[in-house]
Amino acid sequence: MTLARRRVVAARPAGETHAPSGSSLRKFELEASPLPETIARIASAPDRRGTILKYKADRGPIAYVVAVFALRLAIWALAAPLICAISVLPLAVLGMFVAPINHHHQHVNSFRSAWLNRCYDLLLALQAGVGPYSWVLHHNLGHHLNYLNQPPHESPDESRWARADGTQMGRLEFSVHLLLHHQIDIVRIGLRHRRYFRYFLLMKLPLWSLIGVGLWLRPLETVLVFLLPGFITLFHTIWATYEHHSGCPQEDHLEASRNRDNRIFNALTGNLGLHTAHHKRPGLHWSLLPRLHESIRNQIPENLILKTFW
């Protein structure tokens, strides 16, 4: 049976279904067959879907994000500067587990209400160091479309792990390069996706307003509780991203991602370790990735399936 083919579309959960325009974009093909019946049935099951949340599985992650934000707010409002300084690293570590929640939310928004999603975006941004719609532009509409394109390709991956001559970067070089270039790439992609770029700019207003009020009321505490831990969390997110694709073959989706098939790791990151499945269907909710991973696991090279936590 010949399967229909379609272009990979980096889906924004709010309903974006068109791919970027531009003749220079390399169009990768993935199977357009429907989800396996068991996954489709689970995804639509009433006990998994909510009235406020799209998926009830997001209750835990949302509770964690809100709890950690409440802790930050309490430290910011009540603690002395010395306590705030001591809290920088612990808050950054807590933020490292907010980062994958932010990633998943940008692929499949957690709430049914757009207003609740935008408010949640702000809580995530203030803890993970990534502003609203930054993931959508750089990651969904950039990396997911181009991740097989490494330099010297004319449309290289926004999270590229190769140098201009095609040789592989080291982890530190990759991390610094991505840190310095991601905002430039966001603007470049945004000029092709003006609707999302407009949302990206509009959401700067409440985000910068909250940061501005914090700096006005308690400047040192705002830096120590929100800005510095957020930067550390962002750098760790970039650092951790290196293993996802670096050095992998670039010709086949099933061989282009490194997976971490470890139960504890995936429990803490919302199945982020099941990376081939995520790239196969970027619009699939994180709670359904294990089923998809199992359906394609025997097609993934064993050397790209890691069993360890770290």
N, C-alpha and C positions, 0 to 999 in steps of 0.2 A: 504494500500500500504506500503510495506516494503522499508524503505529508505536505500540506501547504506551507509556504514560507512567508515570513514577514520581516520587516526591518525592526531592529531592536529599538524600542522607545523607552526612554527614561521617564517613567510615569510619576507625575505628581498626583497624590491621592485625591486632590480636589477635582480631578477629572481631565487633566491634560492628556491628550492622546496623539498629538501630532509631533513629528520629529523635526529637528531644526532644519531650516532650509540651507542651501549652499551646496554647490556642485563639488566642492572639495571634500565634503564629508564622506568618509568611507562607510558604506552601508553593510553592516554585518547581518548575517541571517541567523535566526533561531527558529525552532519549530513553533508553528502557530497552532498546534493541536491543542484541544482543550485540556484543562487540568485533569490529571488522573481522577477517576470517579470518586475514589475514597477521599481525596483532598478536597474536591469540590463539595462533596457532601458535608464534610467536617466544617469547611469554611462558611457554609450557609446554615449550619445547624443553629436553631434558636437559642440553645444553651450557651453558644459561643458569642452571639451577637447581643449588643446592648441597646438601650434606648437613648442614653446619653453618650456612651462610648460606642465606637464601631465594633470593637472586640473586647469582651470582658477580660481577656488576658492582660489588657493594659492597666487594670486596676492596681496591680502591684507596682509596676514601674512608676505610675503617676503618684502613688502614695510615697514612694521613695523620693522622687523629685521634690514633692511638696515638703516632706519632712526635712530633707537636707537644706532646702531653701529657708524653712522656718528656723533651723539651727543657725544658719548664716545670719539671718536677720536678728536673732537674739544676741549673737556674739557682736554684731555690728552696733546694736543699740545699747548693750549693757556692759560689754567687756572693756577693760582698760586697753590702751594700745599694746602693752606688752603681751597680754593674752591674745590679742588679735594677731600679733606677730608669730607667737607660738603656734597659732591655729592655721597658718598659711599652708603648710605641707599636708596636715590631715584633711583640710578642706579640699585641697587639690586632689588628693587620693579619692575622697568621696565623689568629687566631680568626674573622675575618670570612669565611674560607673553611670554617671548621668550622660556622658558622651554617646555611648551606644544607644541609649534610649532616645536621645536627640536624633541620631541617625535614622532609627526606625520610624520615628514620628514624621520625619521629612519624606519618607517613602510612602507611608500610610498614616495619614493624620489620625490621631487618637480619638478625637471627639467628632460627633456629627455636626456640631455647631461651629461655624467658621470663627465666630467671636471667641469661643472657648479655645479653639486651636491657636488663635493669635495670642491670647493671654498666656497660654501654655508655652508658646514660642519664647516669650520674654523670660519666663522662669528658667527655661532651658538655656537660653543665650547667656544669662547672667551667671550661670554656673559652669557651662561647658566652653565658654570663650568663642562661640560661633554664633553670629547674629542671625536673626530670622531671614529665611530664604537664601542664605549663603550656601547651605547644603544643596538646596534645590538647583541653583545655578551651577555651582562648581562640580557637584557630585552627580546629581540626577541627570542633568542636561549636558554635562561635560564628561566626567569620568566613565559613566556607564555606557556612553556611546562610543568612547574612544579608547577604552582601556587596553584593547589589543594593538593600538597604534603607538608604538614606541619610536622615539627619534631614530633615524632621520625622517620619519614619516611626515608628510606635509600638514597633517592634522593630529598632532601627538596628544596622548593622554594628558589630561590636566594634572593627574597625580603620577606623572611619568617617573619611572625608576631608571631610565637610561639617559646617558649623556647625549649631546648632539651627534657624536660619532657612533652612537649605538652601543657603547660599552656600558656595563652596569655600574650605577652609583653605589657607594657604600651607604649604610643606614644613616649616618650623621649627615653626609652630603645631601641625601634625599630629603631628610627632615628639614634642613636649613633652606634648601631650594624651594620646597613646597611652602614653607612658612613665609618666605619672602615674596613668592609669586602668586599665592592663591587669590589675593585681593585683585591683582591685575587681571587674572583669568576670569574672576567673577564679573568684572566690568566688561571684558571682551565678550563673554558669553551673553551677558545681560543686554548688550547692544543688538544681539540677534534675537533675544527673547524679551522684548520690551515690556510685555505684560508683567512678567515675573520680576524684571528689573525695577519696574515701577513699585511693585509690592516690596521689594528689597529696600528701596529708598524710603518708602512711606513708613516701614517698620523701624527705620532708624530714628524716627521722631520720638516714639514712646521709649525706645531703648536708651537713646542718648539723654532723654529727659530724666529717666530714672537714675541713670549714672550721674547726671549733672546735679540733681537734687541731693544724691548721696555725697558727692564731693563738696557740695555747699554746706551741708549739715555736719558731716563727719569725714573730712577729706582723707586723713590717714587711715581710718578704719575702713573706708570704702576701698582704698587701694589694697589693704591687707586682707580683707575678707572676700572681696569680689574680683577685683581686677587682676591681682597677682596670682591667686589660685586659678582663675580662669585661663590666664596665659599658660601656666604650667600644664593645666589639663589639655589645652589646645595642642601644645607641643607634644605631650604624651600621645594624644590621638594620632597625630601625624607620624610619630615614631612607630606606633603599633601598626599603622597602615602599611608600612614597608613590606611586611611579610606576606601580605595578601596576594601580591602578584610578582614581586621582584624575581627576575631570573626565570620566570615561567615561559613556556612556549607561547607564541603570539598568533598561532594559526588556528587554534581550536578553542572554543569556549570551555570545553570540558577539561582542558589542560592548562588553562590560563590563570587559574586561581589556586591558592594554597588553602587547604581546609584544616581546621583544628577541631577534630571530632572528640572532644573531651567534655564529659557531662557537666562538670563544675564550671569550666570556662563558658560553656554555652548557657548555663543557668544564670551566670553573672552578666553576660553580654547580650542576652536575648537572641541566642543562636547565631551570633555574628561569625562564629567559626565555620558555619556551613556556607562558605562563601561562593562556591560554584553554584549551588542552588539559588542563592541570592541574586547572582548575576544572570542566571537563566530566567528568573522571573522577579525583577526588582520591585514589582508592584504587589507581591505576595506578602501578606502579614507575617511578621517574624515568628509567630507561634505556629505557623504552618510549615516552616522551612524543614523541620526534621522529616516530615513525610515526603517532601519533595527530594530531600537529600537521599533518603533510602531508595527512592525510585531510580536514581541516577548513579548511586554510589559505585556500582560495578563498572561504570564507564569512566570513572576518574582514576588516573594512575595512582598506585599505592603510595608512591613517594610524595604525592601532594595531599595525603591525608595524615595529619599529625595526631598522635594520641595523647601527647603531654599537655599540661596546662600552660606551660611557658616554653 
